Amino acid sequence: MTAKRPPPFFIADNPGLDFLNSTAVPVDIRVEWLDSGEDFLAWIKQAGLAPGDVLNAFRKNALPGELDATAAQARALRDWFKPFVYKHMGKPIEPNALRQLEPLNQLLARDEEFGQIVVRDRLYRQEHPQGEKGISGLIWRRQRRWQSPESLLLPLARSLADLVCTEDFTYVKACEGPECTLLFVDRTRGRGRRWCSMAVCGNRAKQAAHRKRAR
């Protein structure tokens, strides 16, 4: 991994867009957070898309070059999907957009997801030590068979599917920073979000406006 590379951005308020933001121009140079197999595992862990023990097992047992190849597939998926977002953002997605998503459906068809009944998480049990009337202490939770490093592509595909099926693309936006390429869902009350971050691009815009007034 690149020593001077900044941490990845998780500012999109949507996991699918966070995946698309795994390459970006946060200042003036493009940064790639999925450059290698190890980079890919680190990003997946930070995104919370796969259990740590699964990632460690792949790190230990993957064949030479296998993780790098999976990272390359993830980059290809991301770079294929990003133009779809740019094309459709700012307006609701129409049903005829489905034709453009056939490669994504083909990838999703490879998933080996299933469900299991498990005990509710610790936080719930702490907040409800005696249980609640009518509320079970058990829940149904999705699980996945992680057969190979390529299976790490499946939660990425699912995040993109959730993006197009659950988000109103009217509020999917690109940062207005001149060089910034980060995407996000505008969840602000007045739908007036313009920047990936007020601390980064928003602050630069304020400084630029101040210098313009000073001149």
N, C-alpha and C positions, 0 to 999 in steps of 0.2 A: 504494500500500500504506500501511497505517496505521503511522505512525512509531513509536508506543509499543507496538505489538502485540508480544507475546513470540514467540520462534521457535516453529514448529510442534512438536508432540509426536510423537516416534517411540518410544513406550514399550510398545507393545502386544505385541511379539514376534510380530507377524503383519502383513503389508502391508495386507490387507483391513481389519483393525481400525484400523490407522494411518490409512487413508482415512476411516473413520467418525469418527475422532478429529480430523478436519480442521476441525471446529467443536466447541468445548468451553467449559466454564466452569471454567478452571483456578484462579480465585480466587473472584470473586463476580460477574463480568460475562462474558456469553457473547462468545467471540472467534470470528471467521470468517476462515479462512485461504484461502478460495477466493472471495473477495468480487468479484474482477474477473478479466479474462483474464490480466493480468500476474501477479496473485496465483496463479492456477492454474498458469501455466508455472513460477513459482518453486517452488511446492509439488511439482509433478511432478519437477522437477530434484532437489530435496532428497530425495524419496522414491526416486530412482534408477529411475523407471519409463519413461523415454524418453531417448534420446541427446541430448546438449547441442546437437549440430549440427541435429538435427530441431527442437528447441525454438526455436533461433535463426532457422531458416528460417521457421517459423510466425510468429514475432514480426515478421519483416521483411516477409513476403508476405501475411499474412492480410488479408482484406477488413475495412473498418471495422465494428466491432461483432462480428466473427466469433469472436474469442477470448472476449469477454464472454459471448456466447451459449453457447459450449462450457462455460465455467465454470458457467453457470446449469444446464446439463444435468448436469454433474458433481454439483452441489449437490442436484439433484432425485434423481439416482441414489442418492446417499448417504442422503438423508432418507427415501427410499422403503425402502431396505434396512435401516436401523438398527432399526426396530420388529421386523423378522424376527429379528435377533440377540437383542433383549431377550426376545422370546417364547420362543426356543428355548434360550437359554444355561442352563447348569446341568444339561443332560441331553443324551444323544446325539440327533442328528437322525434322525427316522424317515423312511422312504421317501415317505410321503404328503406330506411338506413340499415335494416337487418341484412340486406344483401352484402353490404360492405364488411359485415362482422362474421362471415362464414369461417374464415381461418380461426377466429377466436372460439367459435362453437366447436370446431374440430379439435382444438386443444382441450377445451372443457370436457369433451366426450371421453378423454383419457383418464379422467379423475376416478379414484377409488375411494371416494368419501363414503362414510357410513355414520351411523349414530349410536350412542351408548347412553344408558342411564347412569348418572354419576351423582355423588353427593354434592349439594350446593357448596359454593366456595366458602372459605373461612370467614370472609368479611360478613357474609349473610348470617352465618352461624353466630358470630360475635354480636351482631345487631339484633338477632332474634334467638336468644338462648333457649327460650321455651317454645320456639316455633310460633307460627301464626295460624289462627283458625282457618282451615281451608287451604293453606299453603303447604305444599309438600316440601320436605327436606331434600328431595331428589329432583334433578333436572335432566333433560335430554340435551346432550352436547355432541356437536359434530366432531368426528375423528377422521383421520386420513391414514391410509397405508403409504408410508414413505419408502417406496420400493427402490428408488435410485435417485441420484442428484437431480435428474430431470423432473422428478415429482415436485421439486421446489418451484417449478414454473406454474403449477396449478393454483396455489393461492394468489399468485400474481394475476393469472387469468381470471380468477374469481373476483378479485378486486376491480378489474376492468369491467367485468360483467355487471357487478353491483353499481359501478359508476353510471353506466348507460341505462340501467333499469330503475335506479332509485333516485338519482339526482335530477333536478330540473336544470337542464343545460343553459337556461336563461341566466343562471347565476354562476356559471363556470366562466372564469375570467383569467386573463394573462396579466401579470404585473405590468404596470405602465412605465417602469424604469426603462430608460432608453436601450440599455444593453441586457436587461434581465429577461430570462426566459421562463421563470417560474409560473406555474399555474395554481389556481386555488378555487374553492367554492366560496362565494361571498355570502356569509351567514350573518352579516351585520344587520342591525335593525332597519336601517334605511337603504340597505343594499348599495352602500356607497364606498365599499372597500376598493382601493386603487392599487395598493402596494402589497408585495409579498410580505413585507415587514416594515412597520414604521421606523424601526431602529436602523434599517438598512436603506432600502430604496426610498422610503418616505422621507428619511432624514436627508438623503442626498438631494431630493427634489426641493426640500425647504432651503437647503444651503444654496442651491442653484438659483432659486427665486430671490433669495436675499442678495446674492452677488449681482443679479440682474437689476434689482432695485437700486443697489449702491452705485452702479454705473450710470 
